Amino acid sequence: MALLILLSGMAGEQEEAAVESYREEEELAQYQFVTAADEKVCEQCGPLDGHIYDELEVDDLFDYEVVTEEVLRANIHINCRCQLLRITAPAETIFPELM
């Protein structure tokens, strides 16, 4: 009986850790890389079109410039016209009263 209680407690702790890990991932904003989709799109930016990055990846991979809360200028190279468009927001900014 004691073993059963111990194992059920361990399972509960693992479940709580998994839920917390999921929440941490859930709270990150995501951005989609978008090109101008014309004949001037370069070889560097073209393959990135449509890719989705979380906010930590954006910080690591891009030398971006904030245009608005929803739009970042990617700055892959000089005269880059590409943008990172926010497609999600951290949970605390959506319904802070529910958190």
MIKE-303060 format. One line per 8 residues: number of its first residue (from 1); their letters; for each residue z, y, x of C-alpha. Coordinates in nm, 4 decimals, decimal comma. Layout:
N
NUM = a = Z Y X | ...
***
This chain:
99
1 = mallills = 0,0000 0,0000 0,0000 | 0,0892 0,2423 0,2798 | -0,2435 0,1639 0,4492 | -0,4311 0,2449 0,1280 | -0,2525 0,5807 0,0973 | -0,3254 0,6605 0,4633 | -0,6945 0,5726 0,4271 | -0,7341 0,7735 0,1070
9 = gmageqee = -0,5735 1,0734 0,2780 | -0,8117 1,0404 0,5740 | -1,1111 1,0182 0,3393 | -0,9949 1,3339 0,1639 | -0,9690 1,5205 0,4941 | -1,3202 1,4108 0,5939 | -1,4554 1,5208 0,2569 | -1,2873 1,8612 0,2905
17 = aavesyre = -1,4336 1,9044 0,6414 | -1,7832 1,8174 0,5125 | -1,7519 2,0654 0,2262 | -1,6286 2,3399 0,4612 | -1,9169 2,2732 0,7015 | -2,1625 2,2943 0,4116 | -2,0097 2,6233 0,2961 | -2,0447 2,7739 0,6428
25 = eeelaqyq = -2,4150 2,6830 0,6477 | -2,4556 2,8016 0,2889 | -2,3261 3,1494 0,3668 | -2,5938 3,2302 0,6243 | -2,8758 3,4529 0,5039 | -3,2249 3,3158 0,5565 | -3,5387 3,5043 0,6530 | -3,9055 3,4123 0,6286
33 = fvtaadek = -4,1449 3,5239 0,9016 | -4,4460 3,6991 0,7484 | -4,7609 3,8211 0,9242 | -5,0092 4,0773 0,7962 | -5,2415 3,7811 0,7190 | -5,5550 3,9496 0,8489 | -5,7987 3,9090 1,1385 | -5,5713 4,1117 1,3703
41 = vceqcgpl = -5,2839 3,8606 1,3650 | -5,2309 3,7453 1,7236 | -5,1937 3,3935 1,8679 | -4,8190 3,4469 1,9152 | -4,7422 3,5443 1,5569 | -4,9950 3,3396 1,3596 | -4,8195 3,0036 1,4085 | -4,4841 3,1545 1,3016
49 = dghiydel = -4,6154 3,2700 0,9614 | -4,4077 3,1225 0,6806 | -4,1345 2,9774 0,9025 | -3,7797 3,0209 0,7767 | -3,4883 3,1089 1,0049 | -3,1203 3,1558 0,9334 | -2,9537 3,4770 1,0450 | -2,8138 3,3181 1,3632
57 = evddlfdy = -3,1620 3,2040 1,4667 | -3,3009 3,5500 1,3915 | -3,0380 3,7029 1,6204 | -3,1228 3,4557 1,8977 | -3,5027 3,4507 1,8707 | -3,6133 3,8005 1,7767 | -3,5694 4,1519 1,9118 | -3,5824 4,2756 1,5536
65 = evvteevl = -3,5400 4,6213 1,4088 | -3,3775 4,6748 1,0682 | -3,6123 4,8407 0,8182 | -3,3990 4,7767 0,5078 | -3,1299 4,5222 0,4165 | -3,4080 4,2901 0,3037 | -3,6712 4,3581 0,5732 | -3,6578 4,3276 0,9513
73 = ranihinc = -3,9414 4,4221 1,1857 | -3,9902 4,1156 1,4092 | -4,1002 4,2976 1,7299 | -4,2532 3,9880 1,8900 | -4,4715 4,2133 2,1089 | -4,5891 4,5749 2,1333 | -4,7513 4,6907 1,8069 | -4,6269 4,3826 1,6216
81 = rcqllrit = -4,6700 4,4270 1,2457 | -4,4839 4,1097 1,1452 | -4,1685 4,1118 0,9402 | -3,8741 3,8903 0,8602 | -3,8077 3,9022 0,4859 | -3,4654 3,8024 0,3573 | -3,4998 3,5176 0,1109 | -3,1286 3,4488 0,0597
89 = apaetifp = -2,8110 3,6438 0,0988 | -2,4698 3,5294 0,2164 | -2,2640 3,3992 -0,0773 | -2,0017 3,6722 -0,0402 | -2,2658 3,9402 -0,1033 | -2,3992 3,7755 -0,4192 | -2,0797 3,7306 -0,6239 | -1,7852 3,8530 -0,4165
97 = elm = -1,5566 3,8441 -0,7186 | -1,6047 3,4658 -0,7454 | -1,5147 3,3931 -0,3835
***
